[in-house]
Amino acid sequence: MSTPARRRPGRPRKIPAAEQSVIVLGAARRVFAEHGPRAGTIEQIARAAGVSRQAVYDRFRDRATLVDAVVREIGEEAFAAIGAPAARWADPDLRAWTRANYAAMFTFVAEHPEAMPLLQEAERTGDPALTRLRGRLAEVYAKAVRARFAAHGVRTGGGDRALVAMYFAMTEALVGLADGGDAAEREAFIDLLTEFTVGGVLRLYEHAPGVLDRLRGQET
């Protein structure tokens, strides 16, 4: 009985350029997260992506171009995950809405642990990537905060931007503290921020309305 001839392996599948770019970007994110954008090398990225160094250079002109692409990609992902829901969520309960927004920030950082370190490193090395992201998010959140509190009889006026800036700063600090922590700790931080935000604004409106009155002078 004859043995069937074994099939010779075919040529490896040629990866389309767009798919290869995605693979290289993903590998670069992992390498930069582990070694830092300044220390991660093209050789390490090529090895992590399973492609040649030349394939990396074919997709990205040089290492600086690749770093910029990674930072831009993270910025867009962060904006989509954190910014878009602020305007979309329609929960009438003020605390539930506020908590959902804080949860979105913590969830993004938990699911993308390399994101904040890379954005912060870009900022330190001259690319204001984190500042740009904060600015874009501030526009969305200031508008959403103004509308949301107004629905509950609280006019924040020009204070919405100041409030958003304060709460972003606090959130970034607590996200850093929660890095590597368990889920229960993250939930506790989210609850803390929620109560501080809602309780603080309502107390300010009731007991120190003059502060908001002065901030309303900045309203445009």
Summary of the structure (lengths in Angstrom):
residues: 220
radius of gyration: 23.1
end to end distance: 88.8
largest distance: 97.3
contacts: 617
relative contact order: 0.09
helix: 74%
strand: 0%
